[in-house]
Amino acid sequence: MYAKFIGTLSNYLYTYVLPIILIGGGIFFSIKTGFVQMRLLGESIRIVREPAKDERAMSSFQALMVSTASRVGTGNIVGVSAAICVGGAGAVFWMWVVAFVGAASAFVESTLAQLYKKRDITGGSYGGPAYYIEDGLNKRFLGMIFAIVLILTYMVGFNMLAGFNINTAFATYDFYSPTITPKIVGGLLAALTAFSIFGGGKKLSEITGVLVPVMSVIYIITALIIVIKNISIVPSVFRDIFVQAFDFKAIFGAFAGSAIMQGLKRGLYSNEAGIGSAPNAAAAADTTHPAKQGLVQMMSVYLDTWVICTATAIMLLASGVAPTLELKGAPYNVAALVNNFGSFGQHFLTSALFLFGFTTLIGNYFYAEANLKYIVKDKITPAILTAFRVLAIVIIFFGTGLEFGVAWDTADVLMATMAIINIPTIFILKDQAIACMKDYQKQRAEGKNPEFKREYIGMETKTDFWN
């Protein structure tokens, strides 16, 4: 009953609601910012190397790694596989489109998160959509709803899905037991996550700052080896991506399983642009100008989809193994790697999924805890925080035993709900983010390292940092 309901709701949202909100919103923000995702991409690469002013706070790079840890996860491996097996090679093109227009949305939402961020007791900062909804729109009730939905999405939906995806990699081994192995995998993930999250936000940023770059580079190198081994069929792979992306007869004949639908779903799940997740990490960065972190988070969208997801897609489509519905998810990744590397490919995929999944778990938890603090405000106690962390660990343990359709559809619906709240909010507040961008560009043109005060953009709302 639940599986049928959640599947129907997911198809409705991604057929009629999300394309308009996400693609339409991304195009609108692209135009309003003068396509900031193209013009200032080089600037975003320069900014990410800047250290934090306060060594106790997160640098722009560390905040980028926390958000990338959540973005670059099992969705980049299993999600791409599922999209191709269900929607065909054309789904990859629509993932690229979602990333390109979504990068502008990512700039706006993360710049707003910096504008409205709060100061914590150590002098660091925190924030996110719930805070700019309350302070920017003066609607705490809506901020509360968003915070609750985000916790359900990331700590419940996405973390259960990450556990499920990791477990599917182990399911390709002969030793796999449907009753025992998920509990072992879930227990190991829960234990590792407990170690990380009880160390606090700074510990999370340190762990992800090491794991994310290392595993991403290794994964891309592996994908490139497969591409080079099969270089003769790479041109036909790109032809299939573009041709199938515009096979409108197939698209409108079965929209729920089409390239557009799958590209939209998996692209959004992978890069998360516009749904209000990355601003929670962006607000924690110690920077001199809000636009700086907006540019950094914009780059994270490209890193996720145009680099990691594309590497996965080309690796799969050039592997010599044809995608089928029966292979959707981890089995297609395993088949592609085994076909090129033998048994080593299976072991590598399992290791990659485990590492990507683990960093996803702790990045997702960072978002959830930030929004718990918003809900309870000054009433948060060590006991509440401990109980919340224990609950997160228990959820991870049980997530490995979900069914494929239920796991993905639940995460998709929760994610869509976040976007439905966040996109209209940043549309209303967009002028402040655009003013920040223009102020940043003006100062850079004058040869300065941009520094910000709210009066530079005529902002009347008092903030914790920019007065």
N, C-alpha and C positions, 0 to 999 in steps of 0.2 A: 504493500500500500504506500509506504513512505517512498520507496524507490520510484514508483510510477509518478507520484505527485512531484517529487523534487526534479525528476527528469523533464516532466512537462513544463514546470515553472522555468527551469533553466533554458529550455528551447524557446519559450515565449520571450524571456528577457533578452536573449542574444539574437533573436530574430527581429523584434520590433523596437526595443528600447535602447540597448547598448550601442548598436551601430550609430544611431543618431547622436547620442550623448557623447560617446568617446571619439568617433571619427569627426563628427560635426564640431564638437568642442575643440579637438586638436587642431582642425583646420582654422577655426576662428582665432585661437590663440597664436597660431603660426602667423596669420595675417597681421594681427594686432601688434605682435612683437617684431614684425619685419623678418620673419623666419629666423629667429634668434638661434634655433638649433643648427643652422648652417653658418650664419655670420660670425658667431662667437664660439664656435667649437674649439678653435685653436686656443682661445683665451681660457676655456674651461680646463684644457690640458695643462696650461701654465699654472693656473690657480691651485690645482690639486697638489702641487709640490710645496705649497706654503705651509710652514709649521704653525701650530696653535700659539697664540700669544701667551697663554697660561699652560704650563706643562701638565697641570692637573685636569685640564679639559681635553675634549676630543679635537683633533685637527680636522681639516677638511677631508684629508685622505682617510682618516679613521672613520669619519661619518660616512664617507663614500663606501668604505668596505663593509660597514654594518648594513647599509641599504642594499649593497650588492650581494651580501651574504644571503639576504632574504630573496632578492631577485634571482641571482644565479644559483639555482638549486636543481632539484629533481625535475622541475618543469623544463629546464633546458635540455635534458636528456630524454626522459620518459614522455614529457609533454609534447616535444617536437615529434617523437615517434608516433604518438597517438594521433596527432594532427595529420600527419602524412598518411598513416594507415586508414584513417576514416575519411579525410577530405581530399587526399591525393597530394601530389607535389605542389599544386597551386596554392595550398595553404601557407607555404613558406613565403610567397609573395605578399600575402595579406598580413602575415606577421611583420614583415618589413614595413608595410604601410602603417600599421598600428604603432610601431616604434617611432617612425619618422614624425608623424603628427603628434604622437603622445609625448615626444621629447619637449615640445613647446608647453604642453600641460604640466609636465614635470618641472620645468623652469618656474612657472607661475606658482604652483603649489608649494614648492620648496623655498622660494623667495618669501612668500607669505609666512611660512613657518618660522623663518628667521626674524621677520618683522615683529611677530607677536610672541616670540619665545619668552620663557620665564626663567628667572634666576633661582638656582637651588641653593641650599645652605652652604655648599662648598665653594660657591662662586661660579659654578658651571651653569649650563642651561639645559632646558628641556622644553618640549612643546609639540605642536602638530595641528592637524585640522580641528580637533575639538577646541583648541585654544583660539584659533583664528575665527572659528564659528562664533564662539562666545564673545570675544572682544571686538571682532570686526563687524559682526552682525547683531551683537547684543542678544543672542539666543542661546542661553546656557542649556535649555531643555533639548534643543537640537544637537548641541555639542555632546550632551550625555548620550543621546541615541547613537550618534556616530561612534563614540568611544566604546559603547557596549557592542555594537556591530563589529567594530574592528577587533575587539577581544575574541568574539565568537569566530570571526574570520581567520585570524592568525593563530591564536593559541589553540583553537578547536579545529576548525575546518582545514586550514593549511598544514598545521602540524600533524594532524591525523593523516592527511594526504601524503605528506612527506614520509611518514613512517610506512604507509602502505606502499609507496613507490620503491622505497629501499627494500622492503620485503619481497617485492616482485622480482628483484634481481636474484635474490637467493632461491626463489622458486624455480629458477632454471637449472639448478643443480640436482643430481640424483639423490643426494642425501636429504633433500627438503621434505619435511613432514608438515602437512597443513595444520596439525594440532600443536606441534611442539616448536617448530622453527620460528613462527611469528612471535612467540613469547620470548624466545632467546634474543631475537633481533630487537624486539621492543624493550626488553630489559637492558640491553647494552646501550641502546640509544638514550633511554631514560637516565641511566647512570652517568653517561658522558655529559648530557645536557644539565643534569643536576650540578655537576662540578663547575660547569661554565656559568650558569645563571646565579648560583649562590656567591659567585665572585663579584657580581655587580656589573654595571654598565661598562666601566673602564676595562674590566677583565674581558667582557664580550668583544670590545673593540680591538683589544690586543690579540685575541685568538683569531678573529676573522681577518685582521690585518695581515696575518701570516698565512693562514690557510687559503683564503680566496685567491690571491695572486698566484700562489704556487700551483694549486690544483687547476686553475684556469689555464695556465701556460702548458702544463703537462697534457691536459685534455685537448687543447688546440693542436699541439704537436702531433698527438696520436691521430687526430682527425686529418691533419695535413698529410701524414704518411699514407693513409688510405686513399686520399685524393690523388696523390702522386702515383701510387701503385696503379690506380685505375684512371689515369689522366685522359685516356682516349675517349672515355664516355662522359667526361665532365661537361663538354659542350651540349650533349643531348640532355643532361640533367638540368642545365639552366633553361634549355628550350622547353622542357616539360614543365618547369616551374611557371614560366610566363604563359605558355599556351593553356595549361590547365587552370591557371588563375582566372582566365577570361572565358572559360567554357561555360557560358551562361545557360545553355540547355541543361547541363548537368547540375549547375548551381540551383536553378529555379525548379528543377524536377524533384530535388530532395534537399531543401535548404538546410535542414538540421544537420545533415552529414556533408555539407558542401565545403569547398575550399574556403569560401568567405567566412562561414560560421566557425569552422575549426581554426582558421588563422586568427580570427578575432578572439575566440575563447583562449586559445593557447598563447597567443601573443600577449594578451592582457594578463593572463596568469603569470607569464614569464617576466615581463618588464614592469608591470604594475603601474604604468604611467597614468596619472589622473585619478587613481582610486583613493589616494590619501594615505598611503603607507610610508613611502620614503620621507615625507615631511617630518615624521617623528624622529628619524635619524638626522635629517638636515638641521633641525632645531637644536641638536646637541653640539653642533660644530662651533668652535671658537673662531670667529672670523671678523674682519673689519667692516664688511659690507654685506647686507642681505643677498644682493644679486650674485655674490661670489658662490654661495652654496647652491643657489638656483642653477648656476651654470655647471657646477660639479655634479649635481644630481641629474641634470640633463644628459651629461656624458654617460652616466651609469646606464641609462636606457639603451644607448648605442652599444655599450660594452656587453650588455646582456643579450640583446636580440641580434644586432648586426654582426657581432663577433662570435659569441658562444653558441647561440641558437643556429646561426648559419653554418658554423663548423659542424654541428651535429647533423643538420639537414643534408649537407653535401656529403658528409661521411656516410650517411645511410643510403642516400640515393645513388652514390657512386660505388657502393660496396659490392655490387653484383647480386644483391638479394632484393627481390621485388617486395614492396609493401603489400600486406594483405590484412584484412580485418582480424584474422586469427592471430597475427603477430603484434597487434596494437599494444603499445607500452614497452616495457623492458625487453620482452622476447625479441622484438625487431632489432633493438640495439645489440643484444647478445648475438643474434644471428649474423648481423653485419660484421661485428668484430671477430667472431669465430671464423667467418669465411675468409678473413684477411690475416688473422694472427693465430688461428688455432685456439687451443684451450686458454692460452694467455689472454686472449681477447675477452673471454668470459670473466676471468679473474680481475682484469683491469676495469671492466664495466662495473662489476660489483663494488670494487674499491672506490671508483669515481662517484658512483651513486651514493655510497655511504658518506663520503666526505662532503659532497655537494649537499646531501640531505641534512647532515649534521649542522653545517653552517646555516642552512635554511632554518633549522629548528631554533637556533639561538638568536638569529636575526629576527625571526618572528616573535620570539618571546620578548625581545627588547621593546618592540612596538606595543605588545599587550601590556607590559608593566607600565610603560609611560602613560597609557590610557587608563589604567587602574588608578594611578596617582591623580589623574584628572577627575575621576568620578568621586573619590573619597576625600580629595583635597587634604586639609590638615589632619584629618582623622586617621590617616594611615599609620599603622603601628607595626613593629617587627613581627607580631603574631599574624596580622593580616597579610603582610608580605610573604611570610613563610608559608602560610596556608595556600596562597595564590601560586607560589612556586611549586609546591607539592602537587597541586591540582594540575599544573602544566605538565609535570613529569608523568603523572598517571595517565593523562590524555595521550601522551606520546606512546606510552606502553601499549594502550589498547588500539591505537590507530593502525598498527600493522595488520590487523585482522579484518579490515573492511573489504567490501566488494568493489570491483573496478568502477562500475557505473555510479554507485552511491557515493563513493569517495570523490570523484571528479565533479559530479553534479552539485553536491553539497557545497564544495569550495567555490564553484562557479556562481551559485546563487548568492552566497554571502558576499563575495567579491563585487558582484553587480550592485548589491544594496549599498555598499560603500561608495561606489562611483555615482550612484543616483543622488547621494547626499553631497558628495565632494565637488563634482563638476559644476553644479549650479552655484555653489558657494564661491568657488574661485572665479566664476564668471562675474559675480556681483563685486568681488574685491579686486578684480584684475587691474584696475587703474593704478592701484598702489604698487603692484608688482612691476607694471610697465614703467611707472615713474622711477622706481628703483633702478631698473635697467638703464634708463636714459641718464640718470644721475651717475651711474657707474661708468657709462661710456664717456660722459662729459669729463669726468675726472681723469680717466685713462688718457683721453685726448690731450689733456693738459700735462701729461707726464707724471701724474701722481699715482701712488698706491691708494686706491679709493678707500675712504673712510666715510661712515654714514652717521647722520643725525636725522631724526624724523622730520624736523622742520625743513630739511632740504626738499622734501616732496609735499610739504604742506599738510602733513599728517597730524591731526589734532589729538587722536587717542594716545594717552600716555602709555609708554611701554617700559619694561624692566631694563632694557639695554641701550636704547637709541635716543635718549633724551639730551 
